[in-house]
Each structure stands twice: as structure tokens, then as C-alpha cells.
Amino acid sequence: MGKLTNFMKITKLEITILIDLVAVTAFILAPGSFSHPFLLFLLILTGTLASMSASIFNNIYDMDIDTKMKRTRSRSGTLNEHTRSYIFSIALIMIIVSFAVSSLFINLLTALFIFGGFLSYVFLYTVFLKRRTSLNIVIGGIAGGFPALAGWASLTNSVSLTSLFLAFLVFMWTPTHFWNLSINNVDDYKASKVPMLPAMVGVKKTEFWIIVNTVILVFYSLIPFLVPAIKLGLAYLPIAVIMDAILLYYVARPAFKEYNKKYFRSAFGFSNMYLLILLLVIIIYPFI
């Protein structure tokens, strides 16, 4: 049981669940989705394998800095000199199986989108951006959009305004989500010399950019009001307005309070709830 728990840590189960949820949302929105339950199963299977594989590669590459951070230190028990090559092999098999199954049994476009998410997280974010620029999470957020493209393409073998909207919604959400988390771990990032925004410009300036990004996210989330071709279900828009208002409250609250990390922890926690509820509203609406 302990080994399984440790394995779940390095595969970042919470990220995998979010990625699968984004893919499922796009899948449900595609025409004829309810007639293809096995295709949905294959989409979840291949997306899960790719996401877990990417997380393992991320942890292997970051072994040196993970041991310096409280949030990630527990992973070092699973990843060490003795287990690294074994776990690397597992991750490699995962991504190969993911690409093979998705290209052979779904379609090549879906396989490329799933693989694109893997490549952008492992190489664009982890290898090239994370240790080089404070824009790491902004540009690296591209990885979070690929599941939406894959979910839609799995049924249609195409891209649409709807799938692009979902992809960029996740992309726009990512900085608000992660910058609030990184403020709570700013000392860790300084110790490990990772240039996350609060470690480079301080908490106050990061707070400003969180608010800016969130305002842009809020306006972006309401685009379906203006573009009827983006079909997310009638329940999406009123719920989006409510969730937008609450999110703005959470991210703006620290600006009017004496500095306390608990406000950023609350904002981080609600940002998770924000995206989760929007996706679930889209998924559940056809069943109502």
C-alpha cells in the first residue's frame, strides 16, 4: 500500500483527474458522444497514461530541486538512485502505449494532441521554462489545453471553436491557480532557485498579476455570450457569472487585507473549485 501511495505521488493523480475531466468535457460536447462509450473509455485510458507518464518524467528531471521543497520532498522516497531507471522505464512504456492505442483505435489527430500535451509539459515547461523564466507557468500552461482538443477530436477528428474555447479556458486559468499556490511556497522556490513569479518579483507584484490574469480569465469565460457557435449548454453561462464573481472576490481579497498566506491558500483552493464546477456543469447539463 505504501509503494502504491508513493507511486500516486509521482504520477500526480490530482493533475491526471483534471486532465481527464477536461477531455471528457470536450468529448461530451462533441456530436454523437453518447453513442460511443468505448471511445470515451479509450480516451480516458490514453490520456491517463500520458498524464501520469509526463508527471513521472517531470519528477525525475526535478529530483535535485524537489528535495529542497517541503511540498515535493516526500517524493524523494520513491525516486532515488536505485528506483529512477525502473520508474523511467515505466513512464516510457506508458507514453508509448498511450500513443499506440490512441493512434490505432481512436485517430491520429487525437494521438497527436495527447502526445502534444505530454511534450509541452515535459519539455516545454519542465526542461526549457521552469528554471529559466518567471513566465514558466504562463507559457507552460499550454499543456493544460491539449486534453480539450483531444476530447473533441476523438469523436470528430477535427478542431472546433468549442474545443478551442475550452483549451484556452484552462490555459487562462492556470496562472491564477498556480501563482496563488506558489505564493504559499515562495520560500521553497527561493531555496531551490526556481524563478516562479513571487520568488522573482515579490508577493505584492504577484498579487497584482493574479488579479490582472483573473480579470482577463473572467472576460474570456463569458465569450460564449457573444459567440453562439460555442455551445456549452444553457446552464454554463449563469453558473460562469456566479463563479467568476466569487473567484474575483477570492483573488482580490488579499489586496485589502494585511498580508497572510491563508488568503492565497483560499484563493488557490477556490480556483480548483472554479474550474471543476464549470466543467461539471457542462458535462451534467445534457443529462438534466
Buried (B, 14 or more C-beta within 10 A) or exposed (E): EEEEEBBBBBBBBEBBEBBBBBBBBBBBBBEEBEEBEEBBEBBBBBBBBBBBBBBBBBBBBBBEBBBBBEEBEEBBEBBEEEBBEEBBEBBEEBBEBBBEBBBEBBBEBBBBBBBBBBBBBBBBBBBBBBBEBBEBBBBBBBBBBBBBBBBBBBBBEEBBBBBBBBBBBBBBBBBBBBBBBBBBBBEBBBBBEBBBBBBBBEBEEBBEBBBEBBBEBBEBBBBBEEEEEBBBBEBBBEBBBEBBEBBBEBBBEBEEEEEEBEBBBBBBBBBBEBBBBBBEBBBEBEEE
